[in-house]
């Protein structure tokens, strides 16, 4: 499986989940140029980008000024980021998100890694998911989506009965 196929497969799965809003800034859009080409996924049943919630998953296609350890600038490299929460992070990577020492190569492809910037908030990352990580990534994305829906439901007041 090529990285392009796995990115499209991941995008297709994310786009098929209920209440998902994809923000995908394009060249020349009103969004900052650094975000052009990236994808941000929110639970947003109303179709509006939530102002007080973070995405539950992102795909970045290039290095950011404060986040270059994944070495995403070469062609074919991109990173899937998933908010799994602190407890699930510890289950997956064996220790708390703030305790990771960087022993693994932060630029290793097709490997589940702590997010290079947001690991303490319970984010994991996979550079160019492939045969070793595509299926687990899809499971984690569905879990992250379900958790985001639960958070949204808790924050959304129930209208009074008529």
N, C-alpha and C positions, 0 to 999 in steps of 0.2 A: 504494500500500500504506500503510495506517495504521500508526502506531506500535504500537497494540494488536495488530494482526495480526503485525507483525514480532517483537514480544516473545513472543507465543504460538508463533510458528514457531521462534524460537530455543530457547525452553523445550522444545518438542517434540523438536527435534534433540538437545539436551543429554540429555534424559531417555531417548532411544533408544540412546545410546552404551553399550557394554558396561562393566560394573563401576562405573557412575556412581551416586553417592549425592548426592541433593539435600537440602540443609538449607535450609528455607524457614520461618523463624520467623514465627509468626502472633500476632495481637493476644492478649495474655493468656498467652502461652507463657512457659516458664521462661527464655527467652533475653532479653537486654537489649532494652528497648523500642526503642532506636535501630535494631535489626536487623529489627524487625517489617516484613514486606512485601518484604524482600530475599531473594535466592537465592544460595546458595553451592554450588559443584559440586566434588566430590572424586572421585578414583578410590578406591573402597573395596569390593573384592569381598566382604568380610565383612559389609557393611552397617553398619559402625561408622564414625563420624566419626574420621578419623585424628588422633591427638593431636600428632603431630610433623610433619605436612605441611600446607601451605597449600592452599587450593582452586586449581584450575587456571583457573577462571572464576567470575565473580560478576555478578549484576545488582543494582544499587542503585537505589532508587526515590525517594530523597530526599537532600538535602544532609546531610552529617555535620558536626559542629562544627569539625573540622580539615580539612574538604574541601568547600568551598562554591563553588569556582571554576567548577564545571560548571553551576551554577544549575539544580538538579534539582527544586526545590520547586514550580514551576508545573505545573499538570496536563499530562499527556502527555509529560513529560520523565523519562527514566530513562537509566541508563548501563550498558552492557555492558563488563566489564573482562575481559581475557584475558591470562594469563601466556604470553608468547611466547618468553621468554628474551632474553638480551642480544644474541646474534648476530642473531637474527631481528628484534629490535627495530631494530637498525642497518640491516638490509636494508630494512625497511619505512619507516623514518622518516629514513634518510639520515645519521644520526650516532649516537653512543653514547647510551644512556639517561640518563646523568648530564649530558650536554652540552646538552640541549635548553634553549633560552633563553626559551621562552614566547612566541615570535613569533606563533604561531597563536592564534586565539581559543579558550581552553580550554572555552568553552561552545557551540562550534559543533556543531550537530546534523548527523548523517549524514556525519561526517568522522572518519577514523582519526587519533587523537591519542595522545600519550604520556599515561599515567595521571597525573593531577595530583599524586599522592602517591607512587606506587610505580614510577615510570618507571625509576629507577636499578636496580630489581630485574628489569627486563625486562617490565613490564606496559604494555599499550596499552588504550585506552578508545575507545568509540564511544557518543556520546549519541544515543539514539533512532535506531538503524540504520534506514536506508531504502533507496531505490533505488541510491544510490551505494555503499553499504557492506554491505548485507545478505549478498550472495554472498561477498565477501571475508571477512566476519565468520564465516560458517559454515565456510569453509576454515580460518581461524585457530583456530576452536574445535576442529575435528577434529585439527589439528596439536597443539594444547595438550593435548588428551586423550591422544593417542598418546604425547607426551613424558611426561605424568604416569604413564601405565601403565609406560613404560620405567623411570622413577625408582622406582616402586613395586616393580617386579620386581627391581631391583638391591638394594633395601633388605630385601626379603623373603627370608629364608633358605629354601633348598630342603630339604625334608625328606629324610632319608637313605632310600636304597632299602631295601626289606625284604629 
